[in-house]
Amino acid sequence: MNGRSMHVGNYLGLVHGSEERLVDVLRKVARHHRDEPDVEQTCLLLAAWSEKHLKFLRPLVEKYGEEKNPEPDDLEVALFHGPRTGSLGLLRDLHDLWLMSNEVQLCWTVLEQAAQALRDDDLERVCKECGKETKRQTAFFLTRIKQAAPQALVVA
């Protein structure tokens, strides 16, 4: 690792921890909302995508190193407060998933910019692919939030 890339390991640690936390909460939300089949199945699929992202990170961590970061754990603790039930619980869980997926997306964006500056094609390719899937995760959460909001907030 040279001086030009010394902080890449900081963001690799941040995205690594953020993807791990996202996998964890996606599985929890899938379990807590089994009565919503689309939510359960989609959350499990999206968790598999984030697990794949973690595999893509391994060679990059070997190349640049990784600084473990407590922020992803802190974010999970700040957002998720145990199992939530009912329509409002689903809405709040989707809201928090949207926030977490945006954290992951921002990490991939920052790393992609570093990859371009470093002219690291492997890093850039991983960031683009993982970032594209993370955008799809975020889009699902937003769509599902729009569906869930009227039921949760207006219907008695």
C-alpha positions, 0 to 999 in steps of 0.5 A: 500500500502506498501513500496515495491509497492509504485511506482506501482501507478505511472505506473498505472497512466501512463498506464491509461492516455496512454490508454485513449489518445490511445482511443481518437486518435484511434477514431479521426483517424477513423473519419479522414480516413473514406475513408479507411474502414479498417482503420476506422473499425480497429481503432474503434475495437482497441479503444474498446480493450483499453476501456476494458483495462481501465476497467481492471485497476479499481481494480488495481488502488483501490489496489495500488492507482494512480498518475495522469501523464501529460505525456500521454497528452503531447505525444498526443499533440506532435504527433497529429497536427489536422486532416491530410488528403490524403495518407501522412496524413494517413501514419503520423497518423498511424506512430503516433498511432504506437508510442503511442501504443508502449508507452502503451506496455512499460507501461504494460511490466514495470507493469508486471515486478512489478507484478512478483516481488510483486507476484501479480497474478491479476496484472500480469494477467491483464498486460499479457492480455492487453499487448498481445492485445496492441502488436496486436494493434502495429502490425496492425499499422506497417502492415498498415504503410508498405501498406501505405508508397509506396502510400504516398511517391512514387506515384505521 
